[in-house]
Amino acid sequence: MNLRFADRMSLLGTESAFEVLAHARRLEAEGREIIHLEIGEPDSSTPQNIIDAATRALNSGATHYTPASGILIAREATARYVTRRTGVPTAAENVVLVPGSKNILLFVLLSLIEPGDEVIVPDPGYPIYRSLVSFLGATPVSAPILQANDFRLDVDHLRGLITPRTRLLIVNSPANPTGGVLTRDDIEAIAQLAIERDLVVLSDEIYGRITYDGEHVSLYGIDGMAERTVLMDGVSKAWAMCGWRLGFGAMPVELARRMDTLMINSSSCAAAFTQLAAIEAFESPDSDTAVEAMVAEFRRRRDLLVDGLNRIPGVVCRRPAGAFYVFPDISGTGWNERDLQRALLDEVGVAVLAGSSFGPHGAGHIRLSYANSMVNLERALDRITSLLRATPAAVAPA
Ligand code: PLP
């Protein structure tokens, strides 16, 4: 049968990480050895105390549907966690638990955005923002996140992007793909602007626990922001739980109710045992210790990778203050980022992502994840160096 697809399907983008991973797996099936630096998830295992909590939950019957927005004790624990992290008194009714924080993004857009609206998205930024905004017939407006500004949103520039059609501002700190972190001054300036221009903000803080130089500042926590901010977070990155699929949002109650309806109409609920395991993630000191150990290890890897990349002629790499990505400028090598992504994978077996798959302002950069061992990072650096040495600017593809 010839399936006829709805027009809107052509508006959806993708995450190139999944595509590059699929290509890398094909090469591996042919016997090639690939170093995976395209991945967007911690390489460590979920802390054992959280796995034990999930096992206990399953053994005590957490195998049924739950209320759509989550089991009450799990929502309460999430609310306490948000209050602790942001200082904003947050109740269970402000919190929605979903199968992955991506759903919070989708539900915010479905709840608030009409075709023709404008949504300001970071560029380069997590590609799903742009994809879902377009899918709903709205226009993603790029807010440039530039190396020259230390990969921080330029608030003066942002002011000029706001029009009468702007309905939502998406902010992501610490950021994918740059590792950039907004300072307290940046966050306060964004908050002031949002209040002045009466904007709703989606603050994606999924990497909020992974910072290296100072505390993460939450937009949700700034005075006057909780009533106009959706805090989007989850257990995926902090506790290495990507495959468990549990995200959460903290938001005004009337929006949380809309999300409850959307959950009833889609997933029904997040898996019961992952919700109960999340309580252990949020509340056990052992879980905090695990996060600290992971971040300390990421810091060593970040430094190794940044120093190694900066030794390669033509490569300029900032030392990011958060997440587990570096986003070097490779334009001085003579390569463009897409050819370099392909050559690194096909010729020397290193999987990375072209910066332009995160938005037009990512051109001239590649993203490398350091969620991989020190040994593999060193091997990857050797391979990248050898490819770039063998093809200096003069002979690199244009
Ligand atoms: N937001 C950003 C910036 C991400 O990089 C990711 C995953 O890579 C997500 C959200 C989605 O996370 P989750 O696993 O909670 O759906």
Boltz pocket constraint, residues with backbone or C-beta under 6 A from the ligand:
constraints:
  - pocket:
      binder: B
      contacts: [[A, 40], [A, 99], [A, 100], [A, 101], [A, 102], [A, 103], [A, 126], [A, 172], [A, 174], [A, 175], [A, 176], [A, 204], [A, 206], [A, 233], [A, 234], [A, 235], [A, 236], [A, 242], [A, 246], [A, 247]]
      max_distance: 6.0
